[in-house]
Amino acid sequence: MGIIIGALILLLAFLGSPVFTLIGGGAIFLFSGSGIDSSAVIVEMLRLASLPALIAIPLFTFSGYILAESKAPQRMLALAEALFGTMPGGLAIVALFTTALFTAFTGASGVTIIALGGLLYPMLERQGYPEKFTLGLLTTTGSLGLLFPPSLPIILYGIVAKIDIDRLFKAGLLPGVLLLVALSIYAFFTARKAGVKHIPFSMAALKKSVRDIAWELPLPFLIIGGIYRGLFTASEAASVMAFYVIITEVFIYRDLNLFKDIPRVAVKSMLLVGAIFMVLGTALGFTNYLIDAQIPDRIFAWLHTYVASKVVFLLLLNAFLLVINMIEIFSAIIIVVPIIVPVASQYGIDPVHLGIIFLLNLEIGYMLPPLGLNLFLASSRFHKKLPTLYRATGPFLLILLAMLALVTYMPQLSFPGGR
């Protein structure tokens, strides 16, 4: 019977059934088969609704969508170009840092590639950057900000793994910055080799860009600085950000209309949030069964028989996470994390350090051939075939994999989660 139900679930998944229905149905079947009331799944949904950190997800998502719908991306690019465009490789470095910040606030790779990719592609092309480099850069930048607050995957990981989200935010800062620095060095040497011309510095352009973005400029310092300095929690930061961006974009810049645009953006953003919550609620019920059935303990017992070394375990874990994160992102966090956290702890791996490893794998999974989401989005946005993008992202992929190796085997980089 179990084999038939399993085959039915796989068939429904192949036919495109919603993920939450498959997970919820599987959880109810497993609980009933063990003689446990199926209300165990519903109880987990109620527990989820009572989590204080949960409010951060809809508020940060809503704020990010407001920024994406406004002219904030253009203003961010104008300021960054005026400040750093005169450096060798300056525009490429501008692209890296601007898109990383934008992805951190929007929490969605697709929004970054669509909103900023169309602006950056012709700018990089005009300056003389090789097309292969430009395509690789913009495909990669879609997921670069996932290690920085208020990244949605960090919040999800913290909720599922039952870890303080503020600790995860702090742990991701140094690895995220080091990754941006490594990619900036590559951009610098690529620009020099290609003979890319510098953008002449203009004080007038700098003053204008600062005036244009004067009300949005404090936002990263307010939100990120407030979290790192302990002025407010992630949930409080989400409330502050939502209030600030509404006032800024609706009443100061007037990019959006309060009665026409804000309800539309709210509906659009809450569709994503609702989908995440449905999967999250059913998946937590499903993981309750896995824990009750001692599945993590059995996995560890099997692994310990064949994999005694922590080094080898981390290598296998990264390979597994890269494949899982390439195929399905949010479901991977919700389903896989409760299983791997107790197994990894048996090998002495700090759960916060594990979180940074997982999130860095997530960044890479977005651009990993053949199924990485960034590749399909970039293919659609820039009208390029997938094999072209596979080749273009190769050097960037190697840099990200090297950083993954450093973070994996040097836990002290994940301060303060490292040991």
N, C-alpha and C positions, 0 to 999 in steps of 0.2 A: 504493500500500500504506500509506504514511504517513497519508494522508487517512482511510483505512478504520480504522486503529488509533486515530487521534485521535477519530473519530466514535464508535468503540466505547467509548473511555474516557469521553467526555462522556455517553454513554447509561448506562454503569454508575454514573457520579456521580449522574445524575438518578434512578436506581433506588435510590440509597442505599448504594452499596458503601462500605466503609471507606476513608477518605482515604489511609491508608498503602499499601493495596493498589494504588490507582490511581497514586500517585506512584512506588512501587517498580516496578510493571509498566511504566510509561512510561520510567523510567530504564533498566531492563534492555533494553527495545526499542531505545532510542536508542543505547545503548552497542554492542549487537550490530549495529545498522545501520551503525555507524562502524567495525566490525571490531575493537572493543575487548572483551576478556573481561568478561562480566557480573559477575564477582567484584569489579569496581571498586565496585559498590554495597555489597557485603558488607564490603569492606575499610573503607569509611567508617563502617559500624556498629561495627567493632572499634576504630577510632580514637576514635569517640565514647565508647565504654566506658572508654577510658583517660584521659579528660579529668578533671583533679583537681576542677574546678568542678562537675562533673556531680552529685556527691553532694548539693549544696545544694538541688537541685530536690525530691527525695523528702523530705528532712528538713524543709525549710520548709513543704512542702505538708502533711505529716503533722502538724506543729506547729499549723498554721493550722486544720486540721480538728478537732484536739483542743480548741482554744480555742472554735471554733464550737459544738461539741457540749456544752461545759460551760456554766456560768452566768456566764462571763467577760463576755459582752456586756451583761448586766444590771448587773453591778458597774461596768463602764466608764461606762455611761450615768448611773448614780446619782452617781458622783463628778463627772463633767462637769457634770451639772445642778446639783449643790450648789455647784460653784465658779463657774459662769458663768451660771446660770439667771437671776440677778437683773439681768443686763445687758439693755438693749433689744435684742431679737432674740436673746437669750442661748440659748434652747433650739434655735433654728435653727442658730446657730453651733456649739453643742454637737454637733448632728447632723452637721455638716460635718466637724469634726475627729475625732469618734469613728469615723464610718464610714470616713474616709480611713485612719486608723490600722488599723482592722479589716481593710480591703481589702488594705492593704500586707502584713499578716501572713498573711491567708488566701489572697491571690492570686487570689480568685475573686469576681467581681461578684455572681454569683447567691447566694453564701453571705451576702454583706452585706445585700442587699435582703431576703432571706428571714429572716435571723436578727435584723437590727436594724430593718428596715422595719416589721414588725408591732408592734414596741415603740414606735417613734417616731411612727408615724402617729396613733394616738389621743392621744398626749401633745401633739403640735403642734395637733391639732384642738381639744382641750380649752382650749388657751391662746388660741385665736381666730385662728390663722393661716388665711388664705384657702386653700380646698381646692386651687385651681389651683397656688398657690405650694408647698404641701405635697407634692403629687404630683410637681411638677417637681424639687423639692429631693431627695426620696428616690429618684427615678429617676436623677438625676445622681450622687448620692453613691455609688452602687454601684461606680463605677470611679475614684473620686477618688484613691485611694491608690497608683495604679500607678507614680507617679514616686518613691515612697519605698521604701527598703529595708525588708524583704527581698522586694520585689515579684518574683513569678515571671516576668512578661514581661521585666523588666530582665535577669534572669539568662539567660533564653533568648536575648535579643538579643545579650548579651555572648558567649555560646557560639557562636552562629551567625556573628556578625560578627568573631569572634576579637579581641575588645576586653576589656581588663581590667575585670571586673565592678565592682571597687571604685571605679574612675574613673567608671563610669556612675552608681553610687549617689550619689557626691558631686556629679556634674553635674546630677542631677535635683532636688536639695534646694531650691535657690532658686526655680526655676520652679514646683515643687509648692507651696511656701509662698506665693508670690505669687498663685497661682490660688486657694488657700484664702482669702487675705486679700480678693481681689476679690469672691468669692462671699459672704464674711462681710459686706462693706459693703452688698451688695445685700440680704442678709437683714436687716441693721440698718434700712435705710430702708423695707423692706417692712413690718417689724414696727411701725415708728413710724406709717406711713400707715394700717395696719389697726387701730391702737390696741390692740395686743396687750399684755396685762397682764404685769407682771414677776412672777417667782417670788420671794417674800420670802426673804431670806437667813436661813439657820438654821445656827448653829454646831453644834448637836447633829446635824443631818443631815450636815454636812460631816465631823464626827468619825467618825460611824458609817460613812459611805461610804469614808473613808480606812482605817478598821480592816478593813472588808470586803475591800478590794482591796489590802491591804498587801503581799501576796506577789506579786501580778501587776503592781503599779505599777512596780517596777524593770525589768521586761522590756524596754520600749521603749528605756530609757536604756542598759541592758546591751547589747542587740543593735545598735541604731542608733549609739549612742555609741561602742561598741567598734569598729564598722566605720569610722566617720569619724575616730577617733583612731588608727587603725592597730594596735589591740591584737590583732585577729585578722582573717583573711580572711573572705569570704562563706561559704566551705565550713565553716570553723571556727565561724563564728557560727551556722550551721544546726545543727551538732552541739550547741552550747551551748543553743540555744533548744529543741531537741527534748528534751534532758535536763531542762531547767528546767521546761517545761510539764507533763511527765509527773509530776515530783515534786510540782509545785504543785497540779495538778488532780486527781491520783489520791490522793496521800498527805496533802496539807494540807487542801484544800477538800473532797475526797472527792466531787466531782461525778461522777466516772467510776470505774468498777470496773476494776482492772488486768486481770482475767481475762475479764470479760464484755464491757466496752466498748472497751478498747484494741485487741484483735484486730479488732473490727468497724470501728472508725475507721481502723485501718491498711489493711484491705482496701478500704474506701471511698475513701481518699485515693490508694492505689496504683493503683486503676483509672484515675484521672485521669492519674497519672504515667506509667503504662504506655502509655496512649494517646498522650501527648505524646512519649515516647521512640520509639515505633514510627514516628510521623510524622517525628520529628527524624532518625532514622537513615536512613530511605528518602529524605527530602528532601535531606539532605546529599549522598547519592550522586547524586541528580538534579542538584543544583547543580554537582557536579563535572563533569558532562557539559556544562552551560551554560558553565562556565569554559573547559573544553577546547575547546569549539566557538567560543570568543571571542564569546559572545552579548552580554555587557556592553559589549565594545568596539564591536560593531556598533550596539548601541542608542545608545551615546554618539556614534558617527559620524553616525548619523541625526539625533539630537537637535541636534548641533552645527551641522548644516546649516540647521536651521530655528529653533533656540533658542540664540542666542549669549549671551543675558543670563543671568547667575546668578539674578537676581531673578525672571525669568519661569520659569526652570527650577524654582525652589523653589515657585512658585505652582502649577505643573502637578504637581509632586511631591506637594504637600499634597492637591490634588484627587484624585489617584490613590490615595493612602494612605487617605483618608477612605472612599472607596468600598470598597477592599479590606478594611480593618479592620472595616467595618460587616458585611461578608458572612461572613468567616471569619477568626478572630483568631489562634490559634496557628499555623495553616498559613501565614497571611500573614507572620508573623515568620520562619518557617523557610524559606519558598520565596522571598519577595520580597527579604528583607534581603541575601542574597549577591549579588543582581543589582544592587540600587540603590547599595550601598556603593561599589563601584569606579566606577560612573557618576558618583555625587555627588562623589567625590574628584577627578575630572577637572575639575569646576567649582570646586575649591578648598574644598569643604565638609568640615570636620573630622568624622571618623566618630563621635566622641562627641556632638558637636552634632547630627549626623544621628540618633543614637539617641534623643535627647530629643525631637526633632521627631517621630520615628516613634511613640514612646510616648505623646506628647500626642495625636497623631492617633488612637491606640488608645483613649485615654480618651473622646474625642469619638465615635469609631466605635461604641462600646457604646450610645450614646444617640441616634445619628443616624437620623432617619426615612428610609425606612420599615422597615428591617430590623434596627436596633440591638438587641442582645440585652437590654439593660436595659429597653427598652420592653415586650418580651414578658414578661419576668419581673415587672415592675411591674404589667402588665395582669392577670397571673394572681394576684399577691399581693394587690392592692388591689381587684380585681374592677371594673376600669375599661376602657372601650373604648379601642383604640389611638388614634383621632383625638383623644380627650380628652387623652391623654398627649403627643401631638405638640404640641398647643397649650401644654400645661403646661410642657414642657421648652424652649420657644422662647427665653425670656429667658436661661436658663442656657446654652443652646447658643451664643447670641451672645457671652456672657462668655468661654466656653471658646475660641471662634474668635478673639476678640480677643487672648487670651493666646497662642494658637498663632501668630498673626501677629507678636507681640512676640518670642517665642522664636525664630521662624524668621529674622527679620531683625535680631535683636540677639543674636548668638551669645555675647556676653559674659555673658548671663544664665545660660548653661549652664556655670557655673564648676565645675571648672577646664578644661572642654572647650572653652570659647569662645576666640575669637581676638581 
